[in-house]
Amino acid sequence: MSRTTTALFVGLVLGVTAAFGTFGSFVIVLLFGLVGLLVGMVLDGRIDVASTLGRATEKR
C-alpha cells in the first residue's frame, strides 16, 4: 500500500470518527493513529529505538 493510500485511509477513519463520535473519541482515535505511526516507523527502520533509549539512559 502506498503512503498516499495509507494517509487517505487514516483521514477517512478520522473523518468518520469526527462525524459520528464525540470529540473525546476523535482524540482517542488520533492518539492510536500516532502510536501506529510510531510503530510503523520503528518497523521500517526510520526510528532506531536502541540509540534513542541509549541516549536517554546514558550517564553524564
FIKOLZA-1660 file (N, C-alpha, C; in steps of 0.1 Angstrom, whole numbers, plus 5000, padded with zeros to 4 digits):
% residues 60
   i   px   py   pz ch aa at
   1 5008 4988 5000  A  M  N
   1 5000 5000 5000  A  M CA
   1 5009 5012 5000  A  M  C
   2 5006 5022 4992  A  S  N
   2 5014 5034 4991  A  S CA
   2 5011 5043 5003  A  S  C
   3 5020 5053 5005  A  R  N
   3 5018 5062 5016  A  R CA
   3 5005 5071 5013  A  R  C
   4 5002 5074 5001  A  T  N
   4 4990 5082 4998  A  T CA
   4 4978 5074 5002  A  T  C
   5 4977 5061 4999  A  T  N
   5 4966 5053 5002  A  T CA
   5 4964 5052 5017  A  T  C
   6 4975 5050 5024  A  T  N
   6 4975 5049 5039  A  T CA
   6 4970 5062 5045  A  T  C
   7 4975 5073 5040  A  A  N
   7 4971 5086 5045  A  A CA
   7 4956 5089 5042  A  A  C
   8 4951 5085 5031  A  L  N
   8 4937 5086 5027  A  L CA
   8 4929 5077 5037  A  L  C
   9 4933 5065 5040  A  F  N
   9 4926 5056 5049  A  F CA
   9 4925 5062 5063  A  F  C
  10 4936 5067 5068  A  V  N
  10 4937 5074 5081  A  V CA
  10 4928 5086 5081  A  V  C
  11 4928 5094 5071  A  G  N
  11 4919 5106 5070  A  G CA
  11 4904 5102 5070  A  G  C
  12 4901 5091 5063  A  L  N
  12 4887 5087 5063  A  L CA
  12 4883 5082 5077  A  L  C
  13 4891 5074 5083  A  V  N
  13 4888 5069 5097  A  V CA
  13 4886 5081 5106  A  V  C
  14 4895 5090 5106  A  L  N
  14 4893 5102 5115  A  L CA
  14 4881 5110 5111  A  L  C
  15 4878 5111 5099  A  G  N
  15 4866 5119 5094  A  G CA
  15 4853 5112 5099  A  G  C
  16 4852 5099 5098  A  V  N
  16 4841 5091 5103  A  V CA
  16 4839 5093 5118  A  V  C
  17 4851 5092 5125  A  T  N
  17 4850 5093 5139  A  T CA
  17 4846 5107 5143  A  T  C
  18 4850 5118 5136  A  A  N
  18 4846 5131 5139  A  A CA
  18 4831 5133 5136  A  A  C
  19 4826 5127 5126  A  A  N
  19 4812 5129 5121  A  A CA
  19 4803 5122 5131  A  A  C
  20 4806 5110 5135  A  F  N
  20 4796 5102 5143  A  F CA
  20 4800 5100 5157  A  F  C
  21 4811 5105 5162  A  G  N
  21 4815 5104 5175  A  G CA
  21 4816 5117 5182  A  G  C
  22 4821 5116 5195  A  T  N
  22 4823 5128 5202  A  T CA
  22 4838 5133 5200  A  T  C
  23 4841 5144 5206  A  F  N
  23 4854 5150 5205  A  F CA
  23 4864 5140 5212  A  F  C
  24 4860 5134 5223  A  G  N
  24 4868 5125 5230  A  G CA
  24 4872 5113 5222  A  G  C
  25 4862 5107 5215  A  S  N
  25 4865 5096 5207  A  S CA
  25 4874 5099 5195  A  S  C
  26 4873 5112 5190  A  F  N
  26 4882 5116 5179  A  F CA
  26 4896 5117 5184  A  F  C
  27 4898 5122 5196  A  V  N
  27 4912 5124 5202  A  V CA
  27 4918 5110 5205  A  V  C
  28 4909 5100 5209  A  I  N
  28 4914 5087 5212  A  I CA
  28 4919 5080 5199  A  I  C
  29 4911 5082 5188  A  V  N
  29 4915 5076 5175  A  V CA
  29 4927 5083 5170  A  V  C
  30 4928 5096 5172  A  L  N
  30 4940 5103 5168  A  L CA
  30 4953 5098 5175  A  L  C
  31 4952 5096 5188  A  L  N
  31 4963 5091 5196  A  L CA
  31 4967 5077 5192  A  L  C
  32 4957 5068 5189  A  F  N
  32 4961 5055 5185  A  F CA
  32 4967 5055 5171  A  F  C
  33 4963 5065 5163  A  G  N
  33 4969 5066 5150  A  G CA
  33 4984 5070 5151  A  G  C
  34 4987 5079 5160  A  L  N
  34 5000 5083 5163  A  L CA
  34 5009 5072 5168  A  L  C
  35 5003 5064 5177  A  V  N
  35 5011 5052 5182  A  V CA
  35 5013 5042 5170  A  V  C
  36 5003 5040 5161  A  G  N
  36 5005 5032 5150  A  G CA
  36 5016 5037 5140  A  G  C
  37 5016 5050 5139  A  L  N
  37 5026 5057 5130  A  L CA
  37 5040 5054 5136  A  L  C
  38 5042 5056 5149  A  L  N
  38 5055 5054 5156  A  L CA
  38 5059 5039 5154  A  L  C
  39 5050 5030 5156  A  V  N
  39 5054 5016 5155  A  V CA
  39 5058 5013 5140  A  V  C
  40 5050 5018 5131  A  G  N
  40 5054 5016 5117  A  G CA
  40 5067 5022 5113  A  G  C
  41 5071 5033 5119  A  M  N
  41 5084 5039 5116  A  M CA
  41 5095 5031 5122  A  M  C
  42 5092 5025 5134  A  V  N
  42 5102 5016 5140  A  V CA
  42 5104 5004 5131  A  V  C
  43 5093 4998 5127  A  L  N
  43 5094 4986 5119  A  L CA
  43 5101 4989 5105  A  L  C
  44 5099 5001 5100  A  D  N
  44 5105 5005 5087  A  D CA
  44 5120 5008 5089  A  D  C
  45 5124 5010 5101  A  G  N
  45 5138 5014 5104  A  G CA
  45 5141 5029 5103  A  G  C
  46 5130 5037 5103  A  R  N
  46 5132 5051 5103  A  R CA
  46 5136 5057 5117  A  R  C
  47 5132 5049 5128  A  I  N
  47 5135 5053 5141  A  I CA
  47 5143 5042 5147  A  I  C
  48 5155 5045 5153  A  D  N
  48 5163 5035 5159  A  D CA
  48 5161 5035 5174  A  D  C
  49 5153 5025 5179  A  V  N
  49 5149 5025 5193  A  V CA
  49 5161 5024 5202  A  V  C
  50 5171 5015 5199  A  A  N
  50 5182 5013 5207  A  A CA
  50 5190 5026 5209  A  A  C
  51 5193 5033 5199  A  S  N
  51 5200 5045 5201  A  S CA
  51 5192 5056 5208  A  S  C
  52 5179 5056 5206  A  T  N
  52 5171 5066 5212  A  T CA
  52 5171 5063 5227  A  T  C
  53 5169 5051 5231  A  L  N
  53 5169 5047 5245  A  L CA
  53 5183 5048 5251  A  L  C
  54 5193 5045 5243  A  G  N
  54 5207 5046 5248  A  G CA
  54 5210 5060 5252  A  G  C
  55 5206 5070 5245  A  R  N
  55 5209 5084 5248  A  R CA
  55 5202 5088 5261  A  R  C
  56 5190 5083 5263  A  A  N
  56 5182 5086 5275  A  A CA
  56 5188 5080 5288  A  A  C
  57 5194 5068 5286  A  T  N
  57 5199 5061 5298  A  T CA
  57 5214 5064 5300  A  T  C
  58 5220 5070 5291  A  E  N
  58 5234 5073 5292  A  E CA
  58 5238 5082 5303  A  E  C
  59 5248 5079 5311  A  K  N
  59 5252 5087 5323  A  K CA
  59 5261 5098 5318  A  K  C
  60 5260 5110 5324  A  R  N
  60 5268 5121 5320  A  R CA
  60 5280 5123 5330  A  R  C
% end
